[in-house]
Amino acid sequence: MEIGKRYSEMTEVELRQEIGRLKERARKAEQLGVVNEFAVLERKALMAEAYLMNPADFTPGERYEIKGDPGAYFKVDYMNGVFAWGYRVGGDEKEEGLPISMLKL
């Protein structure tokens, strides 16, 4: 089994190619009805997309809408790499980390 590069080690071109591969595999898994594989591949694509974004664009203390969840907001307490840590507004205020690719600027 070949161990690939980490997303943090990939160039922008490599990341975009990986995202394309993951989304194609996710589409096929969805068509075949393999829900678990689809969810994992979608999450991996989101992680890769986060490495194409600038964490400095996200400000602790600010609220951002969560992509794919209209009306849901996430308040950022602090940043750690490409993850925004905080809580969902109106939720149980349990701390969680989301890849910044899940947040709308």
C-alpha positions in Angstrom: 0.0 0.0 0.0 1.4 3.3 -1.1 1.3 6.1 1.4 0.4 9.4 -0.3 1.4 13.0 0.6 -0.5 14.8 3.3 -2.7 17.6 2.1 -0.5 20.1 3.8 2.4 18.9 1.6 0.6 19.1 -1.7 0.8 21.9 -4.2 -2.3 23.8 -5.3 -2.4 21.8 -8.5 -2.1 18.5 -6.6 -4.9 19.5 -4.2 -7.2 20.4 -7.0 -6.5 17.0 -8.7 -7.1 15.2 -5.5 -10.4 17.1 -4.9 -11.5 16.1 -8.4 -10.7 12.4 -7.8 -12.4 12.4 -4.4 -15.6 14.1 -5.8 -15.7 11.6 -8.7 -15.3 8.6 -6.4 -18.0 10.2 -4.1 -20.4 10.6 -7.1 -19.9 6.9 -8.0 -20.4 5.8 -4.4 -23.6 7.8 -4.2 -24.9 6.2 -7.5 -24.1 2.8 -6.1 -25.9 3.6 -2.8 -22.8 3.2 -0.7 -23.8 6.0 1.8 -20.9 5.5 4.2 -18.2 5.7 1.5 -19.9 8.7 0.0 -19.9 10.5 3.3 -16.2 9.7 3.9 -15.1 10.9 0.5 -17.1 14.1 0.7 -15.4 14.8 4.1 -12.0 14.1 2.6 -12.7 16.5 -0.3 -13.8 19.2 2.2 -10.5 18.7 4.1 -8.5 19.1 0.9 -10.4 22.2 0.0 -9.5 23.7 3.4 -5.8 23.6 2.4 -6.6 25.9 -0.6 -8.0 28.5 1.7 -6.3 31.1 3.9 -7.0 30.6 7.6 -6.2 34.3 8.2 -9.5 35.2 6.4 -11.3 33.8 9.5 -11.5 35.9 12.6 -12.0 34.6 16.1 -15.2 36.0 17.6 -17.0 36.2 14.3 -19.9 34.0 13.1 -19.9 32.2 9.8 -22.7 30.4 8.0 -22.1 26.7 7.7 -22.1 25.5 4.0 -24.7 22.9 3.3 -26.7 23.8 6.4 -28.8 26.9 5.6 -29.5 29.1 8.7 -26.8 27.3 10.8 -24.0 29.5 12.1 -20.6 28.7 13.7 -18.9 31.1 16.1 -15.1 30.8 15.9 -13.3 30.9 19.2 -9.8 30.3 17.8 -8.0 28.9 14.7 -5.6 26.0 14.6 -4.2 25.5 11.1 -7.1 25.0 8.7 -9.6 24.3 11.5 -11.9 26.8 13.1 -12.6 25.8 16.7 -15.8 27.1 18.4 -19.4 26.1 18.6 -22.7 26.1 16.6 -24.8 29.2 17.4 -28.1 28.0 19.0 -26.7 24.5 19.6 -25.5 23.0 22.8 -22.4 25.2 22.7 -20.2 22.1 22.7 -16.8 23.0 21.3 -16.0 21.4 17.9 -13.5 22.0 15.1 -14.6 22.5 11.5 -12.4 22.7 8.4 -12.6 26.3 7.2 -13.9 25.0 3.8 -17.2 24.3 5.6 -17.6 28.0 6.5 -18.9 30.8 4.2 -16.9 34.0 4.2 
